[in-house]
Amino acid sequence: MWAASDRSRVRAIGVSNFMVDHLTALLDTASVVPAVNQLEIHPYFQQRAVLDFGDEHGIINQAWSPIGGITRYRGTGTSAFDDPTIAAVAAAHGRTPAQVMLRWHLPQGRSAIPKSVRPRRIAGNVDVFGFDLGPDQLAALDALDTGRRGGPEPEDVTLQAYGRAIPEA
């Protein structure tokens, strides 16, 4: 129950790219647990320790690169769209690799926010509920984890590195 003095305080927060040490420090000092942590999560980079920590503390893990697009445009490796394992699972269901990767997130309780500006792709990204991935298929996708991040290391995202002042409200 909120006291009258608490009405001006934040009741819900979200964070982005918070690793276990960031979340631990936050939980040690804040009275509000983040509702969501946006993370780079796709079959090639699964961040299991962060996901497990979020699950243990009731934090929704939300994938900001759920179909591994960052692996293509950052030049960090093979595109997840061309992966033979993902392609085989997609073919088995008559689906696209993007649909398979989006479906892979759902049984684990993750939120996934794919980016697209093309209506056909947006429609395909939403159409992921008409099929289920079997245990062997989920395990095959889980086995694709390389442990390599496509985006920047969270510790490297600093005011000095990115040069944008954060205005005080």
Secondary structure, 3 states (H helix, E strand, C coil): CCCHHHCCCCCCCEEECCCHHHHHHHHHHCCCCCCEEEECCECCECCHHHHHHHHHCCCEEEECCCCCHHHHHCCCCCCHHHCHHHHHHHHHHCCCHHHHHHHHHHHHCCEECCCCCCHHHHHHHHCCCCCCCCHHHHHHHHCCCCCCCCCCCHHHCCHHHHCCCCCCC
